[in-house]
Amino acid sequence: MESRLDRLEVRRWLAGHREAENVIRRERARELIGRSTDDAWAIYFSLLDSQLGEPPDQNKPSYVLMAMRRVLDRYARRTQPTP
């Protein structure tokens, strides 16, 4: 069975990804500007540890996951139509 992609839907999908990338870039900059040097180093070492194969602390949520959730929550609140 042959399936064809809808050109308009693909363009919408790509536009959505570009918008998400822009939102994440802005939020990342906003998040990092307000961090102290010690906090930034803590994040860096946490990411380094995770890349070295050490298991993450299961009792703490992922920093990246929590940051992404905050970004998506703010985006959803901004784009939600007002009643």
Helices and strands as residue ranges (DSSP letters): H 7-33, H 37-51, H 63-79
